[in-house]
Each structure stands twice: as C-alpha cells, then as structure tokens.
Amino acid sequence: MALKLKIPNIVSDDCADKIIESVHVMEPDALVNVNVEDKTVIVESQASEESIKQVIMAAGYSIEGY
C-alpha cells in the first residue's frame, strides 16, 4: 500500500532522516520517500495506515488532517 502524507513541520533533511528511520524501525523493508520542499512523505509498506501515522507522530511530527 502506498500512502502519501502531508507533514507540515518537516524543515530539513534531518527531519527526513528521522522519519525514514522511524518507519524502518517498524518495518525495515518499507520504501519511504520524503520531499522536504513539498513537506510530503510517501510510504510503501505492508503496515496499516494507522501504524505508519502513529510511528511518524511518535517521532515528533504532525500529519495534516490527522
């Protein structure tokens, strides 16, 4: 499942790295693409949408509309 999320508080590549690392802790095989300029994250994963959102929020990031 591919999930696209808008993360308004992404400000740098360090943020991107933290989000990617957080998702990979939950699912090492997940494909995670972070666009710092657009403030978007695309995750291709077998994990549920809810699990992915919770991991990103636990890393300290807000998700638009969630």
C-alpha positions in Angstrom: 0.0 0.0 0.0 1.3 3.4 -0.9 0.4 6.2 1.5 1.1 9.9 0.9 1.1 12.2 3.9 1.5 16.0 4.3 3.8 16.7 7.2 3.8 20.5 7.8 6.7 20.5 10.3 9.4 18.9 8.1 12.1 21.6 7.8 15.3 19.8 6.9 17.0 16.6 5.7 17.5 15.8 9.4 13.7 15.6 9.7 13.5 13.4 6.6 16.2 11.0 8.1 14.3 10.8 11.4 11.0 9.9 9.7 12.7 7.3 7.4 14.5 5.8 10.4 11.2 5.7 12.4 9.3 3.9 9.7 12.2 1.4 9.2 12.2 0.5 12.9 8.6 -0.6 12.4 9.1 -2.2 9.0 12.7 -2.5 7.7 11.5 -3.3 4.1 9.3 -0.2 3.8 10.0 2.2 1.0 10.0 5.8 2.3 10.4 8.9 0.2 10.5 12.3 1.9 10.2 15.5 0.0 11.4 18.3 2.3 10.3 21.1 -0.1 6.8 19.8 -0.5 6.6 18.6 3.1 5.3 15.2 1.9 6.1 11.6 2.8 5.2 8.7 0.6 5.4 5.3 2.3 5.0 1.9 0.6 4.6 -0.6 3.2 2.7 -3.7 4.4 1.9 -1.9 7.6 -1.5 -0.3 8.2 -2.1 3.4 7.5 -2.8 3.9 11.2 0.5 2.2 12.3 2.5 4.4 9.9 0.8 7.6 11.1 1.4 6.7 14.7 5.1 6.0 14.1 5.6 9.3 12.4 3.7 11.2 15.1 5.7 9.4 17.8 8.9 10.7 16.1 7.5 14.3 16.8 5.9 15.2 13.5 2.3 16.3 12.8 0.2 15.0 10.0 -2.1 17.4 8.2 -5.7 16.3 8.6 -5.0 13.7 11.3 
